[in-house]
Amino acid sequence: MARSPGTVWHVIQHVAIEVREEDAHACSSFWSLLGFERVDPPDALARRAIWVQAGGTQVHLLFATSPVVPATGHIAVVVGDYERTLAALRDAGFQPRPRTPYWDSPRAFVDGPGGHRVELMARGPLGAP
C-alpha cells in the first residue's frame, strides 16, 4: 500500500486493558502463550499494572476492582506460528474458536482469563506481517 509523500507509518505501541488484580498473573501467563513477555513498568506504575511485550507492542494489564470488558471489542494479534499457538492455548485449557478466514489467513477468537476477546491471525491484511 503506497503512502502519501511526507507521511510516516504509524504503529500502535500499546493497548491497556483492565483486569482484576487477582487475575493479573493468569492474564500475563495467557499473553505469554501468544509470544508476549513480561517487562517492567515504570516504578510509579508497578503496583497497579503488569506489562507484557512482543516486539515493539505492549499490552498493559491495569488493575481494576470492576474491570470493563467490551462485549464486542477485541485485540487482534498476528502470531508467529498459528497452529502451535492454538495448540498451546488448548493445552492450557483455552478454547480458540476458528472464524472465517479473511485475506487468505486462518484466524480464531479466544477469551483470556480476564474475559477479553483476542483475535489470533496467521497473517495480517494487505500483506502486513
TORFI-617006 format. One line per 4 residues: number of its first residue (from 0); their letters; for each residue y, x, z of N, C-alpha, C. Coordinates in pm, 1 decimal. Layout:
BEGIN
NUM	A	Y:X:Z:Y:X:Z:Y:X:Z  ...
***
This chain:
BEGIN
0	MARS	-116.4:85.2:0.0:0.0:0.0:0.0:123.0:90.1:0.0  210.8:70.4:-94.2:331.0:153.1:-104.2:434.9:106.1:-3.6  513.4:199.9:45.2:620.9:162.6:136.1:753.5:191.2:69.2  852.9:122.5:112.0:986.3:137.9:54.5:1043.0:273.4:91.1
4	PGTV	1120.6:334.6:-0.3:1184.1:462.7:33.2:1267.3:450.6:160.2  1259.1:552.7:243.7:1338.6:553.7:366.7:1273.5:483.7:484.5  1156.1:424.1:462.5:1088.1:358.0:574.2:982.0:450.8:629.4  939.1:422.7:748.7:834.0:502.3:811.4:719.3:409.9:848.7
8	WHVI	600.5:468.7:859.7:486.7:391.9:907.2:503.8:368.3:1056.1  463.4:254.1:1101.1:467.7:221.8:1243.2:325.5:207.4:1293.4  306.0:237.6:1418.7:175.4:222.6:1479.8:196.5:162.0:1618.5  107.9:74.9:1657.6:115.2:21.2:1793.1:57.8:126.6:1885.9
12	QHVA	138.1:173.1:1981.1:95.1:279.1:2072.3:10.3:223.0:2185.6  46.6:104.9:2238.1:-36.4:45.5:2342.2:-19.5:-105.3:2346.5  -118.8:-167.7:2406.8:-110.8:-308.1:2443.8:-136.7:-313.2:2593.3  -80.7:-411.3:2659.4:-100.6:-428.7:2803.0:-161.6:-566.6:2825.3
16	IEVR	-270.5:-568.5:2900.6:-334.8:-695.7:2932.9:-351.2:-704.6:3084.1  -344.6:-825.9:3133.2:-358.1:-848.4:3277.0:-505.0:-867.7:3313.4  -545.8:-802.4:3422.6:-681.8:-818.4:3476.0:-672.8:-825.1:3627.9  -769.9:-891.2:3688.6:-775.0:-888.9:3834.6:-811.5:-746.6:3877.4
20	EEDA	-750.8:-699.0:3984.5:-776.9:-562.2:4028.7:-925.5:-539.6:4053.6  -993.0:-641.3:4106.9:-1136.0:-625.9:4133.7:-1219.9:-618.9:4005.5  -1164.2:-657.2:3890.2:-1233.4:-647.5:3761.3:-1194.5:-522.8:3682.9  -1097.0:-446.9:3732.6:-1038.3:-337.9:3654.9:-1140.0:-231.1:3615.8
24	HACS	-1227.1:-192.9:3706.4:-1324.1:-88.0:3673.0:-1428.4:-139.2:3573.4  -1468.9:-264.6:3584.5:-1560.0:-322.7:3485.7:-1491.7:-329.6:3349.7  -1363.5:-362.3:3349.6:-1287.0:-366.1:3223.5:-1276.3:-226.9:3163.2  -1250.7:-127.2:3245.5:-1242.8:10.6:3198.4:-1376.4:54.2:3138.3
28	SFWS	-1485.8:18.7:3202.8:-1619.0:51.8:3150.7:-1645.6:-18.4:3017.7  -1601.5:-142.6:3005.4:-1613.7:-216.3:2879.7:-1542.0:-141.6:2767.4  -1416.9:-100.6:2793.8:-1340.3:-30.4:2690.5:-1403.8:103.8:2655.7  -1472.7:165.8:2750.5:-1540.0:292.1:2719.3:-1652.4:269.5:2618.1
32	LLGF	-1714.9:151.4:2619.0:-1816.8:119.2:2519.3:-1757.6:111.1:2379.7  -1626.2:89.5:2370.9:-1556.7:80.5:2242.9:-1493.9:213.8:2203.0  -1519.5:318.4:2282.1:-1469.2:451.2:2247.9:-1341.1:491.4:2317.4  -1295.8:413.8:2415.5:-1173.8:445.0:2489.3:-1209.6:521.9:2616.3
36	ERVD	-1127.7:619.6:2650.6:-1147.0:698.3:2772.6:-1030.0:675.5:2866.9  -1059.4:683.8:2996.5:-950.9:669.8:3095.3:-855.4:786.0:3085.4  -727.6:753.9:3097.5:-622.0:854.6:3106.1:-535.9:818.7:3226.6  -466.6:917.3:3279.2:-384.2:893.3:3397.0:-250.8:829.7:3359.5
40	PPDA	-219.1:715.0:3419.8:-85.0:659.6:3401.2:14.0:741.7:3483.5  142.8:723.2:3462.0:241.0:789.9:3548.1:214.9:753.2:3694.6  244.2:846.0:3784.5:218.4:824.9:3927.6:273.1:691.6:3978.0  390.2:652.8:3930.5:452.9:529.5:3977.5:372.7:405.0:3938.9
44	LARR	284.6:416.3:3838.7:206.8:301.1:3792.5:59.9:307.1:3832.2  17.0:417.9:3888.9:-125.3:440.5:3915.0:-187.0:338.5:4010.2  -108.2:280.3:4099.0:-162.4:182.4:4194.2:-167.3:41.4:4138.5  -111.3:24.3:4018.9:-110.1:-111.0:3964.7:-164.7:-123.0:3823.4
48	AIWV	-230.8:-15.4:3775.3:-285.0:-21.6:3639.6:-389.9:86.5:3618.0  -477.0:60.0:3522.9:-567.4:160.7:3467.7:-534.7:168.6:3319.9  -525.9:290.7:3268.5:-500.2:309.8:3126.1:-623.4:369.2:3060.8  -653.5:322.3:2939.1:-760.2:380.0:2858.2:-702.4:412.1:2720.8
52	QAGG	-762.1:510.1:2653.3:-705.2:556.7:2527.1:-814.5:598.2:2429.2  -792.6:566.9:2302.1:-873.4:615.8:2189.8:-775.8:662.3:2083.9  -784.3:790.3:2046.0:-685.3:844.2:1952.0:-547.4:830.4:2012.8  -454.0:775.3:1938.0:-318.1:756.2:1987.3:-291.5:617.0:2040.5
56	TQVH	-395.5:536.5:2058.5:-378.2:398.2:2103.0:-428.0:381.6:2245.8  -346.4:316.6:2326.5:-383.9:291.1:2465.3:-392.5:141.0:2492.6  -476.4:106.8:2589.6:-481.4:-27.4:2647.1:-449.3:-9.8:2794.2  -347.9:-81.0:2840.5:-307.9:-75.1:2980.7:-363.1:-198.3:3050.0
60	LLFA	-448.0:-176.0:3148.7:-507.2:-283.7:3227.4:-420.3:-302.1:3351.1  -334.5:-402.0:3346.7:-238.4:-426.1:3453.9:-297.1:-520.8:3556.8  -292.6:-480.3:3683.7:-349.2:-563.0:3789.4:-262.3:-686.3:3812.8  -327.1:-802.1:3816.7:-256.9:-927.9:3840.3:-345.7:-1017.8:3925.7
64	TSPV	-284.7:-1090.2:4018.5:-359.0:-1182.1:4103.9:-417.3:-1296.9:4022.8  -337.2:-1350.8:3930.4:-381.0:-1460.0:3843.0:-353.6:-1419.1:3698.3  -442.2:-1338.9:3639.7:-417.1:-1288.6:3504.2:-403.0:-1400.4:3401.7  -315.9:-1377.2:3306.5:-301.4:-1467.8:3193.3:-388.7:-1412.9:3081.0
68	VPAT	-483.3:-1494.9:3036.0:-572.2:-1457.0:2927.0:-550.0:-1558.7:2815.8  -488.5:-1517.4:2703.7:-462.1:-1612.2:2595.5:-590.3:-1676.2:2543.6  -584.8:-1805.4:2517.5:-703.8:-1878.4:2472.2:-747.9:-1834.3:2332.9  -655.1:-1806.5:2244.3:-692.9:-1770.5:2107.6:-649.3:-1630.2:2068.6
72	GHIA	-567.9:-1566.1:2147.7:-524.8:-1430.3:2115.9:-638.3:-1331.6:2132.6  -623.1:-1215.3:2070.1:-725.7:-1112.6:2081.9:-669.0:-977.7:2041.5  -743.5:-873.6:2077.1:-713.7:-737.3:2036.0:-820.5:-699.6:1935.0  -780.7:-643.6:1819.8:-877.4:-601.6:1718.6:-891.2:-450.2:1721.9
76	VVVG	-1015.5:-403.2:1718.0:-1044.1:-260.5:1724.7:-1138.2:-222.9:1610.4  -1098.2:-122.9:1531.9:-1188.8:-65.3:1432.8:-1270.7:40.0:1506.1  -1401.7:21.3:1511.3:-1488.2:113.2:1586.2:-1555.0:211.3:1490.2  -1580.9:332.1:1539.4:-1636.2:437.4:1455.8:-1775.3:409.1:1404.0
80	DYER	-1862.3:354.7:1486.6:-1998.5:321.1:1445.3:-2023.1:176.8:1488.8  -1999.0:86.6:1397.2:-2001.9:-56.3:1426.3:-2135.7:-99.7:1486.4  -2245.8:-67.7:1420.1:-2377.4:-113.8:1467.3:-2411.8:-53.7:1603.0  -2381.8:72.8:1623.6:-2411.2:137.1:1752.2:-2325.7:75.1:1862.9
84	TLAA	-2201.7:43.2:1830.8:-2113.7:-19.0:1930.3:-2167.2:-155.7:1970.6  -2209.9:-235.8:1872.0:-2266.8:-367.2:1904.8:-2391.6:-352.2:1990.7  -2476.9:-255.2:1958.0:-2598.6:-232.3:2036.1:-2564.6:-190.6:2179.4  -2466.1:-102.9:2196.0:-2425.7:-59.5:2329.8:-2371.7:-177.5:2410.5
88	LRDA	-2295.2:-264.1:2346.6:-2242.7:-382.1:2415.3:-2356.7:-474.2:2458.4  -2450.9:-496.9:2369.2:-2565.7:-582.6:2403.7:-2645.4:-521.8:2518.3  -2668.9:-390.6:2512.2:-2742.4:-322.3:2619.5:-2671.9:-334.5:2753.7  -2538.0:-345.8:2750.8:-2458.9:-358.1:2873.4:-2444.0:-504.0:2917.3
92	GFQP	-2506.1:-597.4:2844.1:-2504.0:-737.6:2884.1:-2397.4:-822.3:2817.0  -2324.7:-766.9:2720.3:-2223.5:-844.3:2648.4:-2288.2:-911.3:2527.7  -2222.4:-1014.6:2476.9:-2277.8:-1091.1:2365.6:-2180.7:-1094.7:2248.0  -2182.0:-989.3:2164.0:-2096.8:-992.1:2044.6:-2138.3:-1107.8:1953.3
96	RPRT	-2038.0:-1176.1:1898.8:-2062.3:-1290.2:1810.7:-2017.1:-1253.7:1669.1  -2111.1:-1231.8:1576.7:-2072.4:-1197.3:1439.5:-1983.9:-1305.5:1378.8  -1892.1:-1262.0:1295.6:-1799.1:-1352.4:1227.3:-1808.5:-1327.7:1077.1  -1745.2:-1412.4:1000.6:-1741.7:-1395.1:856.2:-1676.9:-1261.1:822.4
100	PYWD	-1743.3:-1178.9:740.1:-1680.9:-1051.3:701.8:-1557.0:-1076.2:615.5  -1451.8:-1001.4:643.0:-1332.8:-1001.9:558.6:-1316.9:-861.5:503.5  -1250.8:-849.6:388.2:-1227.5:-721.4:320.9:-1353.0:-635.0:320.6  -1469.2:-701.8:300.9:-1599.0:-635.4:293.8:-1629.2:-552.9:418.2
104	SPRA	-1589.4:-604.4:533.6:-1612.8:-533.2:658.7:-1682.3:-625.6:758.6  -1796.2:-582.2:813.6:-1856.0:-660.4:921.8:-1758.8:-669.4:1038.9  -1764.7:-779.8:1110.9:-1680.2:-795.4:1228.4:-1745.5:-892.0:1324.9  -1704.4:-881.6:1451.6:-1759.4:-967.5:1556.9:-1655.2:-982.3:1667.0
108	FVDG	-1670.2:-1087.7:1745.0:-1588.2:-1105.9:1863.9:-1674.9:-1086.1:1986.8  -1615.3:-1032.7:2093.2:-1684.0:-1017.3:2220.7:-1580.5:-1039.1:2331.2  -1624.0:-1098.3:2441.2:-1534.9:-1120.3:2555.8:-1558.3:-1010.9:2658.1  -1448.9:-946.0:2700.0:-1457.0:-842.8:2802.3:-1469.8:-903.6:2940.1
112	PGGH	-1491.6:-820.5:3042.8:-1510.0:-869.4:3179.6:-1392.1:-950.2:3232.7  -1272.1:-923.0:3187.3:-1155.4:-998.5:3232.5:-1131.5:-1125.4:3154.2  -1218.5:-1153.2:3054.5:-1206.2:-1274.7:2974.4:-1129.5:-1256.0:2844.6  -1074.3:-1137.9:2820.4:-1000.0:-1114.2:2697.6:-1096.3:-1100.2:2580.2
116	RVEL	-1058.5:-1162.8:2468.7:-1140.3:-1156.9:2348.4:-1100.3:-1034.2:2267.2  -1201.9:-961.1:2219.7:-1179.3:-842.0:2139.1:-1254.4:-859.2:2008.0  -1184.5:-833.0:1898.1:-1247.9:-834.6:1766.1:-1287.9:-692.2:1731.6  -1412.3:-673.8:1691.7:-1463.9:-544.0:1650.4:-1479.4:-545.9:1499.6
120	MARG	-1435.6:-438.6:1434.8:-1444.4:-430.0:1289.0:-1499.5:-294.8:1248.8  -1576.0:-293.8:1139.9:-1625.3:-166.6:1086.6:-1513.6:-94.8:1010.5  -1426.1:-169.8:945.8:-1311.2:-116.2:871.7:-1194.6:-211.7:886.3  -1075.6:-157.9:872.9:-956.5:-240.5:876.2:-924.6:-294.3:737.4
124	PLGA	-829.1:-386.1:728.6:-791.8:-443.5:599.4:-712.7:-344.2:513.5  -713.1:-370.5:385.1:-630.2:-295.4:288.8:-652.1:-145.8:295.3  -775.2:-105.4:318.4:-806.4:36.2:319.3:-764.5:110.1:444.7  -713.2:38.1:545.0:-675.8:103.0:670.3:-802.9:152.0:738.6
128	P	-792.6:256.0:820.3:-912.4:305.2:889.0:-975.1:200.7:978.5
***
